[in-house]
Amino acid sequence: MSTVNGGISFWYGQEGAPAPREPLPGDTTADVCIVGGGYTGLWTAYYLKKAVPFLNITVLEAKFCGYGASGRNGGWLYNGIAGRARYAKLHGHEAAVRLQQAMNATVEEVLDVCETEKIEADQHRGGVLEVALSPAQLSRLKDFHATEAAFGETDRELYGARETADRIRVTGAVGSSWTPHGARLHPMKLVKGLAAAVEALGVTIHESTPVTEIRPKHAITPYGTVRAPYVLRCTEGFTASLAGQRRTWLPMNSSMIATEPLSDAQWESIGWAGRETLGDMAHAYMYAQRTADGRIALGGRGVPYRYGSKTDNDGRTQPQTIEALREILVRFFPQLAGVRVDHAWSGVLGVPRDWCATVTLDRSTGLGWAGGYVGSGVATANLAARTLRDLIQQDSGQSGPTDLTALPWVNHKVRKWEPEPLRWLAVQTMYAAFRGADRRELTGHSAETDRVATLADKVAGRH
Ligand SMILES: Cc1cc2nc3c(=O)[nH]c(=O)nc-3n(C[C@H](O)[C@H](O)[C@H](O)COP(=O)(O)OP(=O)(O)OC[C@H]3O[C@@H](n4cnc5c(N)ncnc54)[C@H](O)[C@@H]3O)c2cc1C
């Protein structure tokens, strides 16, 4: 069997989408119109409808629920949030600690709702293990570990080479950091379960309905316009395709492969009994999970960005990216050199100019949005959704400010990305620098982070 390339994702290939939902039949009205049927849109519909059952909520989805990153990701439900360091600088350490605590609680919240709503998404609460593979990665790992502890994660554990191998035998791993605030899940099963739960509550979902433009109180599609006091943009990596949003969030590509199911003997040689999600400390980092059916699904950057903010070919992935991911797999686990790669795919996530996730409700227009999660959106989308619920309730006079509306990422403003070709050049240069730095760090003995990578981070506005 050869590798399936694209086809949305391995998760979609396994699960498929439910029966297609009807497109928007014509002009209509709603109390809240949500654009985008990924985690952000669906969680927002869920929490709003739970809070105010009589609300008339319409979700408009260009393709089908889970077509975007929510149906393609690595299935790391974890407590990372993009931009925490900057929020600490802007709003103080204590505000950033509150944001982190909210993220820790969000991992629990998603797992709890899955239980309440009987969403079976292969969720396994094994935490997150991040490994270091070189002296430079190890010193970054120690800094990272100390920083997380300073933001209140006192239950994080730092391991040496032997303790790391007791969990997962990654060749060349010299240490690791483990947090309990993470779980593995099957991304598409979560989307499907969530969409079904939302519909059961009485939310209307229209699929095959692309919104071409969002204006205050209007979501415009080729089939008609939805008029609503609140219109929420939940399109993350696809945002650039909406009128007026070309330079808002950069669509960053992430690519994945899934192996064939491994044999018991192969699993025996690897360990990984705890089913932690697995990452490394490279600049162009990798992420992986042990799937419920005994495969390794592993991702990394691949071709990071397409000229002109182009997004999608239904997940088709360049052969050199598939090969590069396979090389990482075999570098980590040399005994898997002959293992078949069953599926390769890609997707886009949204990157704001300052790399900070945001959730916003503009009270003067009723327009809201959430995203820019920069690769850690599985849990963050849930926190964003509950925050959008609170912001709308506050705006409509049904409640006052809440702990969530007071978090430092709420209503954060960020400048737009540069026009092309600068945008393309910046991302290409940054990732070329990261890859070069990773190579030098893996073959070198210095515990210092490669200077080119530090410079690239600064130029890109990441730190
Ligand atoms: C390969 C990959 C791996 C990742 N791994 C992880 C991970 O392991 N852990 C983690 O935390 N995060 C991960 N992420 C990021 C995470 O998946 C996303 O941040 C998150 O799913 C974003 O959810 P969303 O609902 O905001 O956007 P999406 O899931 O992208 O949903 C947006 C939806 O909007 C629809 N849409 C777009 N334009 C329009 C329009 N004009 N009109 C109507 N509908 C529209 C799309 O079809 C799509 O269904 C990964 C992302 C990728 C691509």
The ligand as a MOL file (V3000), in Angstrom:
LIG
                    3D

  0  0  0     0  0            999 V3000
M  V30 BEGIN CTAB
M  V30 COUNTS 53 58 0 0 0
M  V30 BEGIN ATOM
M  V30 1 C -1.1930 19.9730 10.9860 0
M  V30 2 C -1.5960 20.7450 12.2190 0
M  V30 3 C -1.2640 20.2260 13.4690 0
M  V30 4 C -1.6400 20.9140 14.6240 0
M  V30 5 N -1.4320 20.3130 15.8370 0
M  V30 6 C -1.9130 20.9080 16.9630 0
M  V30 7 C -1.8530 20.2250 18.1990 0
M  V30 8 O -1.4340 19.0650 18.2680 0
M  V30 9 N -2.2890 20.8740 19.3100 0
M  V30 10 C -2.7830 22.1350 19.2560 0
M  V30 11 O -3.1250 22.6960 20.2940 0
M  V30 12 N -2.9440 22.7810 18.0630 0
M  V30 13 C -2.5450 22.1790 16.9250 0
M  V30 14 N -2.7350 22.7910 15.7210 0
M  V30 15 C -3.4950 24.0450 15.6880 0
M  V30 16 C -4.9810 23.8080 15.8870 0
M  V30 17 O -5.4020 22.6730 15.1730 0
M  V30 18 C -5.7580 25.0430 15.4250 0
M  V30 19 O -5.2500 26.1850 16.0750 0
M  V30 20 C -7.2510 24.9470 15.7460 0
M  V30 21 O -7.7870 23.7370 15.2590 0
M  V30 22 C -7.9650 26.1410 15.1460 0
M  V30 23 O -9.3480 25.9360 15.2260 0
M  V30 24 P -10.3140 26.9710 14.5080 0
M  V30 25 O -11.6760 26.4700 14.6940 0
M  V30 26 O -9.9940 28.3330 15.0030 0
M  V30 27 O -9.8630 26.9310 12.9720 0
M  V30 28 P -10.0780 25.7690 11.9070 0
M  V30 29 O -10.1300 24.4340 12.5110 0
M  V30 30 O -9.0700 25.9970 10.8250 0
M  V30 31 O -11.5260 26.0280 11.3800 0
M  V30 32 C -11.8420 27.1070 10.5490 0
M  V30 33 C -13.0300 26.6730 9.7240 0
M  V30 34 O -13.5040 27.8060 9.0310 0
M  V30 35 C -13.8870 27.4010 7.7420 0
M  V30 36 N -13.8070 28.5870 6.9020 0
M  V30 37 C -12.7050 29.2140 6.4520 0
M  V30 38 N -13.0160 30.2910 5.7260 0
M  V30 39 C -14.3610 30.3480 5.7360 0
M  V30 40 C -15.2890 31.2390 5.1360 0
M  V30 41 N -14.8820 32.2460 4.4150 0
M  V30 42 N -16.6070 31.0130 5.3250 0
M  V30 43 C -17.0350 29.9770 6.0880 0
M  V30 44 N -16.1900 29.0950 6.6630 0
M  V30 45 C -14.8710 29.2810 6.4910 0
M  V30 46 C -12.8830 26.3240 7.3610 0
M  V30 47 O -13.3730 25.4840 6.3270 0
M  V30 48 C -12.6770 25.6250 8.6810 0
M  V30 49 O -13.5390 24.5090 8.8280 0
M  V30 50 C -2.3460 22.1560 14.5380 0
M  V30 51 C -2.6500 22.6730 13.2820 0
M  V30 52 C -2.2830 21.9880 12.1350 0
M  V30 53 C -2.6400 22.5500 10.7890 0
M  V30 END ATOM
M  V30 BEGIN BOND
M  V30 1 1 1 2
M  V30 2 1 2 3
M  V30 3 2 2 52
M  V30 4 2 3 4
M  V30 5 1 4 5
M  V30 6 1 4 50
M  V30 7 2 5 6
M  V30 8 1 6 7
M  V30 9 1 6 13
M  V30 10 2 7 8
M  V30 11 1 7 9
M  V30 12 1 9 10
M  V30 13 2 10 11
M  V30 14 1 10 12
M  V30 15 2 12 13
M  V30 16 1 13 14
M  V30 17 1 14 15
M  V30 18 1 14 50
M  V30 19 1 15 16
M  V30 20 1 16 17
M  V30 21 1 16 18
M  V30 22 1 18 19
M  V30 23 1 18 20
M  V30 24 1 20 21
M  V30 25 1 20 22
M  V30 26 1 22 23
M  V30 27 1 23 24
M  V30 28 2 24 25
M  V30 29 1 24 26
M  V30 30 1 24 27
M  V30 31 1 27 28
M  V30 32 2 28 29
M  V30 33 1 28 30
M  V30 34 1 28 31
M  V30 35 1 31 32
M  V30 36 1 32 33
M  V30 37 1 33 34
M  V30 38 1 33 48
M  V30 39 1 34 35
M  V30 40 1 35 36
M  V30 41 1 35 46
M  V30 42 1 36 37
M  V30 43 1 36 45
M  V30 44 2 37 38
M  V30 45 1 38 39
M  V30 46 1 39 40
M  V30 47 2 39 45
M  V30 48 1 40 41
M  V30 49 2 40 42
M  V30 50 1 42 43
M  V30 51 2 43 44
M  V30 52 1 44 45
M  V30 53 1 46 47
M  V30 54 1 46 48
M  V30 55 1 48 49
M  V30 56 2 50 51
M  V30 57 1 51 52
M  V30 58 1 52 53
M  V30 END BOND
M  V30 END CTAB
M  END
